[in-house]
Amino acid sequence: MERSELSENRLMRRLSELKVLAGLVLLVAISWEILAGHHQAFSRGYLAVQLVVCLLFLCDFFIRWRLAGRKGLFLLRNLLFLLISIPYLNIAVWSHAQLPRYWAMLLGLMPLIRAFGVLGIVAHWLVTGRIRQLFVSYLFTVLVFTYLSALVFYDYEIGVNPKLDGFGDALWWAWMNVTTVGAEIFAVTAVGKVVTVLLPSLGMMMFPIFTSYILQEYAPRKRESDS
C-alpha cells in the first residue's frame, strides 16, 4: 500500500473517531437540555454544541467527497447524510424563525441520525466477523433509539401527561414499548403517539434479528459438540 493511501486511511479513521465522539457529545448535550431545560426554548450552549457537531459532519462529508474517486456516485449515495448534517436549528434561530417547540426538537434530533451512520464503524472496531458486526450495530440502534424515544416522549409529555412524573417513567415506557409488552402510560400528544407506534415497530423488526444471531452463533457449536 502506498504512503498516500496509508495517509488517507489514517485520515478516514481519525474522522470516524471524531464523528463517534461528536455523536456522543451531542447525545449528552441533548439529554442535558431536555432533562434540565424548561422545555420552551433551547439554550445557547446546546445550540453551540449542535453547530460545532454539524460543522464537523459537514467537513467530514466534503473531505470524503474530495477524496472519492467517483464524486457523482459518492454524492448520490451520501446525499441524505449531507442533508441531515446541515444545522437547520441554528439557521432557524439566526433567521428569527418562530418555530413551534415540536418542530425545533425534530430539527435538533437530525444530526443524531447522522451519528447513527457511525454505528457500523464502531461495530467494526469492537468485533470481528460480519454477523457479529451486524448484531452489534443493531444492538446499538435499539439502545440509542429507545433512549432517544424516551427523551422525546418526556420532553413532549411532561406537564401534560398526568401519568408521567419523571424521566424514569419515560424510560420505563420506552423499554416496555420497544419490547412490545406495552405500558400503562399512554401518550396524549401527537408526537408521543407517533413514537408509541414507532417503538413497537422497531422492536418487532429488531428482536427477531437477535434470535437469528443466537442461532447463527451457537447452532454450529451445538452440532459440533453432538457429533
Phi and psi in degrees as a GROMACS rama.xvg file:
@    title "Ramachandran Plot"
@    xaxis  label "Phi"
@    yaxis  label "Psi"
@TYPE xy
-72.1521  161.899  GLU-2
-62.7717  -37.7858  ARG-3
-63.6968  -38.6279  SER-4
-67.6112  -38.8242  GLU-5
-63.0418  -40.4276  LEU-6
-65.2732  -41.0551  SER-7
-64.437  -42.2536  GLU-8
-63.6592  -39.0754  ASN-9
-66.6476  -40.0413  ARG-10
-64.742  -42.5044  LEU-11
-63.2066  -38.5067  MET-12
-67.0955  -41.3258  ARG-13
-64.1239  -40.8702  ARG-14
-63.604  -39.6571  LEU-15
-64.5577  -40.4846  SER-16
-62.7679  -41.129  GLU-17
-65.2308  -36.6665  LEU-18
-66.5003  -39.8989  LYS-19
-61.7441  -46.8631  VAL-20
-62.8728  -42.0318  LEU-21
-63.3149  -40.6718  ALA-22
-62.9938  -40.5937  GLY-23
-65.7959  -42.4995  LEU-24
-61.8367  -43.4324  VAL-25
-66.5103  -37.0958  LEU-26
-64.4269  -42.6724  LEU-27
-65.2911  -41.1433  VAL-28
-64.7187  -44.0484  ALA-29
-72.3738  -30.1582  ILE-30
-63.8995  -46.5789  SER-31
-62.8788  -40.4345  TRP-32
-63.6194  -40.2397  GLU-33
-77.4362  -43.9719  ILE-34
-76.3659  -30.188  LEU-35
-109.329  -4.41815  ALA-36
-85.6911  -178.428  GLY-37
-104.811  9.57375  HIS-38
61.9711  23.6242  HIS-39
-119.174  -40.4715  GLN-40
-147.726  154.619  ALA-41
-83.4659  144.187  PHE-42
-75.4228  161.418  SER-43
-64.7768  -35.4998  ARG-44
-62.2574  -44.4693  GLY-45
-66.7578  -40.9245  TYR-46
-61.6846  -37.1033  LEU-47
-66.4848  -42.5689  ALA-48
-61.9012  -45.5375  VAL-49
-62.8434  -39.2855  GLN-50
-63.4462  -45.9188  LEU-51
-62.6406  -43.9207  VAL-52
-64.1026  -43.4567  VAL-53
-63.7567  -40.9354  CYS-54
-63.2597  -37.8513  LEU-55
-63.5283  -44.6982  LEU-56
-62.7011  -39.0563  PHE-57
-67.3214  -42.4649  LEU-58
-60.7692  -43.1373  CYS-59
-59.5286  -44.1563  ASP-60
-61.1033  -48.7619  PHE-61
-71.5387  -30.8429  PHE-62
-66.3051  -45.3906  ILE-63
-65.9889  -35.0693  ARG-64
-65.4108  -40.3071  TRP-65
-64.2516  -35.3359  ARG-66
-87.9747  -11.0044  LEU-67
-68.8848  142.493  ALA-68
-72.1148  -45.3106  GLY-69
-110.771  91.8684  ARG-70
-66.0002  -37.0584  LYS-71
-64.32  -43.5808  GLY-72
-66.1311  -39.8784  LEU-73
-62.0458  -43.5654  PHE-74
-62.7592  -40.9726  LEU-75
-64.8578  -42.6986  LEU-76
-73.4616  -26.6565  ARG-77
-114.945  16.9937  ASN-78
-62.1388  -38.4622  LEU-79
-62.2395  -42.0601  LEU-80
-61.6753  -37.3753  PHE-81
-64.6996  -45.6258  LEU-82
-65.189  -38.3719  LEU-83
-86.4166  -0.405612  ILE-84
-92.6975  -8.43462  SER-85
-73.2008  132.454  ILE-86
-76.4657  72.3764  PRO-87
-60.395  -40.0229  TYR-88
-63.1275  -42.1372  LEU-89
-65.9366  -39.6444  ASN-90
-62.729  -40.2927  ILE-91
-63.4931  -39.6541  ALA-92
-67.7688  -43.2475  VAL-93
-63.3654  -34.8891  TRP-94
-86.4736  2.98728  SER-95
59.1277  32.9035  HIS-96
-74.3149  132.24  ALA-97
-89.8902  87.1758  GLN-98
-90.3712  140.3  LEU-99
-61.0575  154.379  PRO-100
-57.217  -39.4883  ARG-101
-68.8977  -34.5102  TYR-102
-70.2704  -39.3224  TRP-103
-62.7928  -40.3558  ALA-104
-64.434  -42.2869  MET-105
-64.3601  -39.1009  LEU-106
-64.682  -36.755  LEU-107
-68.6819  -25.0568  GLY-108
-84.0856  -14.1365  LEU-109
-59.8665  -42.9231  MET-110
-60.9201  -26.7812  PRO-111
-67.583  -29.6627  LEU-112
-63.159  -37.951  ILE-113
-62.2818  -36.3809  ARG-114
-66.5338  -25.09  ALA-115
-62.5287  -27.4033  PHE-116
-65.1618  -14.6159  GLY-117
-88.0249  -8.31517  VAL-118
-59.9406  -38.1002  LEU-119
-63.1906  -35.9697  GLY-120
-67.2559  -43.2515  ILE-121
-61.5208  -43.5579  VAL-122
-61.8363  -38.0379  ALA-123
-65.2777  -35.8573  HIS-124
-70.1679  -37.3158  TRP-125
-80.2738  -39.447  LEU-126
-134.636  164.981  VAL-127
-115.443  155.135  THR-128
96.5754  131.646  GLY-129
-64.9985  -39.3868  ARG-130
-64.3745  -43.5506  ILE-131
-68.1055  -38.1181  ARG-132
-62.3062  -41.8795  GLN-133
-63.8792  -40.5181  LEU-134
-63.9419  -45.5481  PHE-135
-64.582  -39.1513  VAL-136
-62.3194  -44.9267  SER-137
-64.848  -39.3197  TYR-138
-62.7662  -46.0951  LEU-139
-59.7897  -42.0204  PHE-140
-60.1755  -46.0871  THR-141
-63.2723  -46.7324  VAL-142
-62.7984  -49.1551  LEU-143
-69.6585  -42.4882  VAL-144
-65.0247  -38.5618  PHE-145
-64.8994  -43.1191  THR-146
-63.937  -43.7303  TYR-147
-64.7621  -37.376  LEU-148
-63.1057  -39.2303  SER-149
-63.305  -40.5611  ALA-150
-62.8483  -47.525  LEU-151
-63.76  -44.5147  VAL-152
-60.5848  -43.1665  PHE-153
-64.05  -42.7913  TYR-154
-64.7573  -37.8433  ASP-155
-87.4552  -29.3912  TYR-156
-96.76  -23.885  GLU-157
-63.6976  132.793  ILE-158
93.7231  -20.8863  GLY-159
-117.963  -17.5443  VAL-160
-102.419  113.002  ASN-161
-66.9884  -17.4226  PRO-162
-92.0942  -2.09185  LYS-163
-106.13  108.226  LEU-164
-99.8287  -19.5179  ASP-165
-171.472  -179.069  GLY-166
-68.0061  -29.1779  PHE-167
-58.6983  -39.8976  GLY-168
-64.5795  -40.131  ASP-169
-65.7469  -39.7353  ALA-170
-66.5752  -41.7791  LEU-171
-63.1496  -42.0985  TRP-172
-58.1959  -43.6313  TRP-173
-64.5906  -45.2061  ALA-174
-69.0798  -36.5552  TRP-175
-65.681  -34.6179  MET-176
-79.4727  -36.8067  ASN-177
-69.7886  -25.8127  VAL-178
-87.3377  4.31502  THR-179
63.9574  15.5442  THR-180
-76.7899  -40.7974  VAL-181
92.93  154.091  GLY-182
-128.247  163.211  ALA-183
-83.2628  0.101238  GLU-184
-94.4724  120.549  ILE-185
-110.602  137.833  PHE-186
-68.1794  145.046  ALA-187
-119.024  -13.8207  VAL-188
-100.739  161.449  THR-189
-63.4517  -45.1011  ALA-190
-63.8514  -41.9387  VAL-191
-60.5445  -38.2762  GLY-192
-68.478  -37.6706  LYS-193
-63.883  -45.7085  VAL-194
-63.5042  -35.1299  VAL-195
-63.2207  -30.9433  THR-196
-79.013  -39.1511  VAL-197
-69.5242  -38.8112  LEU-198
-61.999  -52.4498  LEU-199
-61.4599  -32.6969  PRO-200
-62.5146  -42.99  SER-201
-62.0286  -44.1721  LEU-202
-60.7404  -42.9013  GLY-203
-65.3696  -28.3519  MET-204
-82.2667  -37.3434  MET-205
-84.9177  -42.6327  MET-206
-67.1631  -32.4401  PHE-207
-60.3346  -28.6712  PRO-208
-65.1902  -38.2582  ILE-209
-61.3808  -41.7762  PHE-210
-62.5871  -43.0855  THR-211
-62.7585  -37.8499  SER-212
-63.8108  -44.9655  TYR-213
-59.7432  -42.6815  ILE-214
-65.5129  -41.8636  LEU-215
-65.6861  -35.1183  GLN-216
-82.6611  -39.7267  GLU-217
-110.507  -19.3223  TYR-218
-62.5278  -43.1257  ALA-219
-61.2572  -37.5379  PRO-220
-65.8718  -36.7723  ARG-221
-65.5231  -40.3269  LYS-222
-66.8514  -38.3901  ARG-223
-66.0778  -38.1829  GLU-224
-71.2868  -28.3901  SER-225
-79.8898  -23.4201  ASP-226
